[in-house]
């Protein structure tokens, strides 16, 4: 018998679902469970993925929140059968090393994206380097981000960035409201490169950096690479795989 550990957000729909499922399937401590079941939306799923990185414990989400791109449809019955038949995907977060005027060196991980965004009314000026080679001397913009495949359908998509298949060995480098160079819309990068952002005129044009839910204020520089030594495991229903979701999203109009 599969042993489940249920984690839920604090919405009434998720709490009601949790009570029903625990009554039906039982609640096993997380370190003794076979599968973590997440009830909520994508925000809850991202937090649980962060908490269980490198534990080799698969995570299966059911949507009881406002956004559920990482979640499966909610269904009380046949949970064991669904989990057994689910398709397993491994994801690797991004690692951020930020140098801050206020707090010095800050390291953080991000499953979705690492984003920079202006802190004041003035546009940011950012130099972009890839593997120590300068690619853009001066990007004038509201912000810029590096997104994982898992995060490509979130903030990255809202900024007109590309959607990436989950297992694509790529990262999306996407500007937010670029002013100069006006025609630059971003780049697709191999996931084994290192991206560096240097803030130009950083005291006059302050910029913050965020790695998912970790924010660093008044940065001087940010270094980003894929944390291939860290992984999480997420389960998708076989009839509604991540690849199918990616295809469906690209044909929305």
One Martini backbone bead per residue (centre of mass of N, CA, C, O) as a GRO file, in nm:
protein
  253
    1UNK     BB    1   0.096   0.036   0.023
    2UNK     BB    2   0.064   0.362  -0.017
    3UNK     BB    3   0.233   0.636   0.132
    4UNK     BB    4   0.098   0.939   0.251
    5UNK     BB    5   0.164   1.299   0.226
    6UNK     BB    6  -0.009   1.588   0.322
    7UNK     BB    7  -0.022   1.911   0.153
    8UNK     BB    8  -0.147   2.245   0.232
    9UNK     BB    9  -0.318   2.508   0.201
   10UNK     BB   10  -0.540   2.777   0.340
   11UNK     BB   11  -0.773   2.703   0.186
   12UNK     BB   12  -1.083   2.575   0.201
   13UNK     BB   13  -1.063   2.372  -0.033
   14UNK     BB   14  -0.798   2.235   0.063
   15UNK     BB   15  -0.885   2.157   0.353
   16UNK     BB   16  -1.122   1.978   0.275
   17UNK     BB   17  -0.960   1.781   0.100
   18UNK     BB   18  -0.764   1.689   0.319
   19UNK     BB   19  -0.966   1.560   0.514
   20UNK     BB   20  -1.076   1.348   0.315
   21UNK     BB   21  -0.802   1.208   0.236
   22UNK     BB   22  -0.705   1.129   0.518
   23UNK     BB   23  -0.949   0.953   0.586
   24UNK     BB   24  -0.903   0.757   0.334
   25UNK     BB   25  -0.550   0.728   0.345
   26UNK     BB   26  -0.398   0.882   0.537
   27UNK     BB   27  -0.114   0.993   0.757
   28UNK     BB   28   0.220   1.026   0.680
   29UNK     BB   29   0.514   1.090   0.745
   30UNK     BB   30   0.731   1.233   0.531
   31UNK     BB   31   0.989   1.034   0.602
   32UNK     BB   32   0.776   0.766   0.542
   33UNK     BB   33   0.692   0.824   0.267
   34UNK     BB   34   0.631   0.784  -0.086
   35UNK     BB   35   0.430   1.038  -0.117
   36UNK     BB   36   0.362   1.370  -0.207
   37UNK     BB   37   0.068   1.560  -0.142
   38UNK     BB   38  -0.063   1.840  -0.318
   39UNK     BB   39  -0.280   2.113  -0.204
   40UNK     BB   40  -0.337   2.356  -0.464
   41UNK     BB   41  -0.101   2.547  -0.613
   42UNK     BB   42   0.188   2.651  -0.752
   43UNK     BB   43   0.301   2.780  -0.494
   44UNK     BB   44   0.289   2.526  -0.319
   45UNK     BB   45   0.456   2.344  -0.501
   46UNK     BB   46   0.720   2.508  -0.493
   47UNK     BB   47   0.767   2.485  -0.188
   48UNK     BB   48   0.778   2.174  -0.177
   49UNK     BB   49   1.008   2.133  -0.372
   50UNK     BB   50   1.214   2.284  -0.199
   51UNK     BB   51   1.183   2.103   0.063
   52UNK     BB   52   1.240   1.815  -0.131
   53UNK     BB   53   1.514   1.836  -0.220
   54UNK     BB   54   1.708   1.551  -0.250
   55UNK     BB   55   1.498   1.300  -0.147
   56UNK     BB   56   1.344   1.118  -0.370
   57UNK     BB   57   1.053   1.245  -0.343
   58UNK     BB   58   0.760   1.234  -0.476
   59UNK     BB   59   0.535   1.477  -0.641
   60UNK     BB   60   0.175   1.527  -0.607
   61UNK     BB   61  -0.062   1.731  -0.763
   62UNK     BB   62  -0.369   1.909  -0.663
   63UNK     BB   63  -0.613   2.129  -0.760
   64UNK     BB   64  -0.684   2.406  -0.498
   65UNK     BB   65  -0.635   2.668  -0.673
   66UNK     BB   66  -0.578   2.937  -0.896
   67UNK     BB   67  -0.313   2.780  -0.989
   68UNK     BB   68  -0.228   2.466  -1.210
   69UNK     BB   69   0.022   2.382  -1.401
   70UNK     BB   70   0.161   2.169  -1.182
   71UNK     BB   71  -0.119   2.031  -1.174
   72UNK     BB   72  -0.361   1.814  -1.107
   73UNK     BB   73  -0.651   1.689  -1.100
   74UNK     BB   74  -0.913   1.664  -0.894
   75UNK     BB   75  -0.934   1.344  -0.703
   76UNK     BB   76  -1.033   1.113  -0.462
   77UNK     BB   77  -1.005   0.873  -0.638
   78UNK     BB   78  -0.753   0.654  -0.724
   79UNK     BB   79  -0.470   0.752  -0.616
   80UNK     BB   80  -0.278   0.512  -0.644
   81UNK     BB   81  -0.319   0.466  -0.948
   82UNK     BB   82  -0.228   0.746  -1.042
   83UNK     BB   83   0.058   0.739  -0.926
   84UNK     BB   84   0.160   0.483  -1.072
   85UNK     BB   85   0.086   0.612  -1.372
   86UNK     BB   86   0.269   0.834  -1.351
   87UNK     BB   87   0.478   1.085  -1.468
   88UNK     BB   88   0.823   1.141  -1.443
   89UNK     BB   89   0.998   1.442  -1.329
   90UNK     BB   90   1.296   1.624  -1.348
   91UNK     BB   91   1.423   1.902  -1.156
   92UNK     BB   92   1.619   2.208  -1.181
   93UNK     BB   93   1.750   2.460  -1.034
   94UNK     BB   94   1.846   2.777  -0.970
   95UNK     BB   95   2.144   2.968  -0.909
   96UNK     BB   96   2.203   3.243  -0.686
   97UNK     BB   97   2.445   3.522  -0.695
   98UNK     BB   98   2.433   3.804  -0.489
   99UNK     BB   99   2.527   4.152  -0.492
  100UNK     BB  100   2.489   4.374  -0.220
  101UNK     BB  101   2.481   4.684  -0.077
  102UNK     BB  102   2.341   4.580   0.202
  103UNK     BB  103   2.412   4.230   0.222
  104UNK     BB  104   2.588   4.125   0.010
  105UNK     BB  105   2.610   3.789  -0.008
  106UNK     BB  106   2.357   3.599  -0.193
  107UNK     BB  107   2.192   3.282  -0.174
  108UNK     BB  108   1.976   3.104  -0.416
  109UNK     BB  109   1.681   2.931  -0.516
  110UNK     BB  110   1.509   2.842  -0.837
  111UNK     BB  111   1.241   2.703  -1.017
  112UNK     BB  112   1.149   2.930  -1.209
  113UNK     BB  113   1.302   3.225  -1.140
  114UNK     BB  114   1.532   3.492  -1.216
  115UNK     BB  115   1.484   3.834  -1.119
  116UNK     BB  116   1.494   4.166  -1.249
  117UNK     BB  117   1.403   4.493  -1.098
  118UNK     BB  118   1.311   4.791  -1.066
  119UNK     BB  119   1.306   5.040  -0.782
  120UNK     BB  120   1.235   5.280  -0.971
  121UNK     BB  121   1.159   5.520  -1.217
  122UNK     BB  122   1.416   5.410  -1.336
  123UNK     BB  123   1.578   5.253  -1.554
  124UNK     BB  124   1.764   4.991  -1.619
  125UNK     BB  125   2.122   4.900  -1.627
  126UNK     BB  126   2.251   4.615  -1.815
  127UNK     BB  127   2.497   4.372  -1.810
  128UNK     BB  128   2.556   4.089  -2.034
  129UNK     BB  129   2.681   3.761  -1.952
  130UNK     BB  130   2.828   3.461  -2.113
  131UNK     BB  131   3.077   3.299  -2.012
  132UNK     BB  132   3.237   3.592  -1.985
  133UNK     BB  133   3.071   3.706  -2.229
  134UNK     BB  134   2.975   3.982  -2.378
  135UNK     BB  135   2.643   4.052  -2.516
  136UNK     BB  136   2.546   4.313  -2.343
  137UNK     BB  137   2.635   4.628  -2.253
  138UNK     BB  138   2.324   4.773  -2.266
  139UNK     BB  139   2.032   4.730  -2.084
  140UNK     BB  140   1.722   4.893  -2.119
  141UNK     BB  141   1.492   4.843  -1.842
  142UNK     BB  142   1.277   4.692  -1.609
  143UNK     BB  143   1.397   4.395  -1.680
  144UNK     BB  144   1.516   4.051  -1.601
  145UNK     BB  145   1.538   3.693  -1.694
  146UNK     BB  146   1.571   3.352  -1.569
  147UNK     BB  147   1.431   3.048  -1.698
  148UNK     BB  148   1.285   2.764  -1.659
  149UNK     BB  149   1.084   2.531  -1.780
  150UNK     BB  150   0.890   2.542  -1.531
  151UNK     BB  151   0.889   2.879  -1.556
  152UNK     BB  152   0.796   2.953  -1.858
  153UNK     BB  153   0.468   2.986  -1.770
  154UNK     BB  154   0.506   3.242  -1.614
  155UNK     BB  155   0.659   3.529  -1.609
  156UNK     BB  156   0.789   3.475  -1.883
  157UNK     BB  157   0.522   3.468  -2.048
  158UNK     BB  158   0.425   3.756  -1.968
  159UNK     BB  159   0.709   3.864  -2.117
  160UNK     BB  160   0.723   3.694  -2.396
  161UNK     BB  161   0.833   3.426  -2.350
  162UNK     BB  162   0.927   3.110  -2.384
  163UNK     BB  163   0.823   2.783  -2.415
  164UNK     BB  164   0.935   2.493  -2.231
  165UNK     BB  165   1.023   2.197  -2.214
  166UNK     BB  166   1.097   2.028  -1.932
  167UNK     BB  167   1.359   1.858  -2.074
  168UNK     BB  168   1.498   2.098  -2.167
  169UNK     BB  169   1.843   2.218  -2.210
  170UNK     BB  170   1.718   2.511  -2.096
  171UNK     BB  171   1.714   2.874  -2.101
  172UNK     BB  172   1.541   3.178  -2.035
  173UNK     BB  173   1.612   3.500  -2.175
  174UNK     BB  174   1.419   3.780  -2.044
  175UNK     BB  175   1.281   4.073  -2.102
  176UNK     BB  176   1.149   4.381  -1.948
  177UNK     BB  177   1.074   4.630  -2.118
  178UNK     BB  178   1.253   4.710  -2.361
  179UNK     BB  179   1.439   4.995  -2.493
  180UNK     BB  180   1.751   4.900  -2.496
  181UNK     BB  181   1.740   4.709  -2.727
  182UNK     BB  182   1.440   4.708  -2.895
  183UNK     BB  183   1.478   4.417  -3.064
  184UNK     BB  184   1.521   4.264  -2.803
  185UNK     BB  185   1.374   3.929  -2.688
  186UNK     BB  186   1.604   3.736  -2.631
  187UNK     BB  187   1.712   3.396  -2.510
  188UNK     BB  188   1.850   3.078  -2.572
  189UNK     BB  189   2.001   2.858  -2.330
  190UNK     BB  190   2.208   2.663  -2.207
  191UNK     BB  191   2.214   2.486  -1.889
  192UNK     BB  192   2.561   2.518  -1.871
  193UNK     BB  193   2.559   2.814  -1.820
  194UNK     BB  194   2.673   3.147  -1.730
  195UNK     BB  195   2.505   3.420  -1.586
  196UNK     BB  196   2.564   3.782  -1.601
  197UNK     BB  197   2.478   4.067  -1.397
  198UNK     BB  198   2.545   4.414  -1.441
  199UNK     BB  199   2.512   4.713  -1.271
  200UNK     BB  200   2.440   5.023  -1.395
  201UNK     BB  201   2.407   5.274  -1.200
  202UNK     BB  202   2.300   5.147  -0.917
  203UNK     BB  203   2.245   5.404  -0.736
  204UNK     BB  204   2.057   5.554  -0.942
  205UNK     BB  205   1.954   5.243  -1.045
  206UNK     BB  206   1.786   5.050  -0.867
  207UNK     BB  207   1.798   4.685  -0.802
  208UNK     BB  208   1.625   4.386  -0.790
  209UNK     BB  209   1.625   4.043  -0.669
  210UNK     BB  210   1.463   3.719  -0.761
  211UNK     BB  211   1.419   3.389  -0.606
  212UNK     BB  212   1.128   3.365  -0.618
  213UNK     BB  213   1.091   3.430  -0.263
  214UNK     BB  214   1.378   3.573  -0.291
  215UNK     BB  215   1.489   3.898  -0.192
  216UNK     BB  216   1.719   4.145  -0.334
  217UNK     BB  217   1.856   4.447  -0.261
  218UNK     BB  218   2.060   4.643  -0.418
  219UNK     BB  219   2.229   4.546  -0.669
  220UNK     BB  220   2.535   4.474  -0.854
  221UNK     BB  221   2.512   4.150  -0.892
  222UNK     BB  222   2.446   3.845  -1.100
  223UNK     BB  223   2.463   3.489  -1.068
  224UNK     BB  224   2.375   3.220  -1.308
  225UNK     BB  225   2.284   2.870  -1.259
  226UNK     BB  226   2.258   2.535  -1.282
  227UNK     BB  227   2.152   2.295  -1.031
  228UNK     BB  228   2.253   1.978  -1.102
  229UNK     BB  229   2.285   1.874  -0.787
  230UNK     BB  230   1.973   1.945  -0.790
  231UNK     BB  231   1.655   1.771  -0.717
  232UNK     BB  232   1.326   1.708  -0.841
  233UNK     BB  233   1.002   1.531  -0.813
  234UNK     BB  234   0.741   1.505  -1.058
  235UNK     BB  235   0.391   1.432  -1.107
  236UNK     BB  236   0.202   1.314  -1.395
  237UNK     BB  237  -0.052   1.254  -1.566
  238UNK     BB  238  -0.067   1.059  -1.849
  239UNK     BB  239  -0.326   1.237  -1.976
  240UNK     BB  240  -0.153   1.517  -1.855
  241UNK     BB  241   0.111   1.620  -1.956
  242UNK     BB  242   0.349   1.850  -1.989
  243UNK     BB  243   0.372   1.840  -2.299
  244UNK     BB  244   0.069   1.890  -2.345
  245UNK     BB  245   0.058   2.164  -2.201
  246UNK     BB  246   0.255   2.306  -2.387
  247UNK     BB  247   0.096   2.272  -2.649
  248UNK     BB  248  -0.167   2.403  -2.556
  249UNK     BB  249  -0.049   2.684  -2.481
  250UNK     BB  250   0.059   2.750  -2.781
  251UNK     BB  251  -0.266   2.727  -2.894
  252UNK     BB  252  -0.356   2.976  -2.771
  253UNK     BB  253  -0.618   3.259  -2.850
   0.00000   0.00000   0.00000
